[in-house]
Amino acid sequence: MSLKQKLDRRSNQLRSASFNSFGQFIQDFWIFFDNEPILSEIGKNLQAKFPYISTWVRVFFEARQEIKSDSEEKTVAVAYEILRKVASYASTNELRPALMASIYPTEFSINDYRNQPEIDKNYLDTFKERYLETFCLYIEEQLEENEMATKTESDLKDQSNSTVIQNYGQIGSVQTGNHNLANINQNIGQNFSEILELLANLKREFQSLPDGDREEAIDIVDDFEKEIVKNTPNKSKIRGFLSATKEFAVKTGTELAASTLAKLLESQMGIKG
C-alpha cells in the first residue's frame, strides 16, 4: 500500500468520525504522521516557515485573539497546529472544550445544553471543514509533487545508466509540449525535455500568483527558456533566472519542482543555483 493510500485511509476515517470516536482517531493520525519521514518533513517545513505558529495558536485558544492569514500556506500552518493541539486535548478527555475553542467565534452557544449530541456534531463538523479539510488537501498536494520529483529523479538515473551512447552533431530542433525550439544547446544532453517540462509546469503554477508577480514570474520563465536553448548559454543569467524562479516557487508551493530543476541544471551544465 502506497503512502498516499495510507494517508487517504486515515484522512477519510477522520472525515467520517463521530464525536465519540474522533478523539482517538486524531491521536492515531498523528502517531502515523510522525512516523512517516515524508509526512513528518512536511510538518517540520511548515513550522520552519512559520516559527511563531505555536504561539499564535496558544494565544488564539487562551485569549481569543484571531489569527490573520495572509497566505494559503499560513492558513495550512494554522490548521496543522490546531489539529495537533486538539489531539492533545482529546488525550485528556477535553475534546468538547477544545473544539469549542478552536472554532471561535461561533454561532453555537457554549451554555446551550438542550441538545448536547447535536451541538457536539455541529462543533465537530465546523472543525472538520475549517481545519481538517484544509490540512488534508495540502498534504495530498505535497505528496503528489513529491511523487513527480521522485519520478524525475528516477528517470535521471535510468538515463545516466544507459549504455547506449550516440554521437550526435548539433541537434537541429526539438518540439516538447508547447515548445518548438531550434539550435538546442548540446550541453543539456538527454534531460533537455525534463528541463523544459519542469519550466512549463512552473509557468502554469505561476498563473496563480497575484497580477504583478504573475507577469514578472512568467517573463522570467520565458527568458529562462530562451537562454537555456542557446548554443552558448550565459550561465550567469541562468543562475539569476533560477534564483528568481525559486522565489516564485516558494510563493506557489512548488519548491520541489524548482529544486528538481536546479539539480538537473547542476548535473547537466554544472550550474549551481
Order of alpha helices (4+ residues) and beta strands (2+ residues): alpha-alpha-alpha-alpha-alpha-alpha-alpha-alpha-beta-beta-alpha-alpha-alpha-alpha
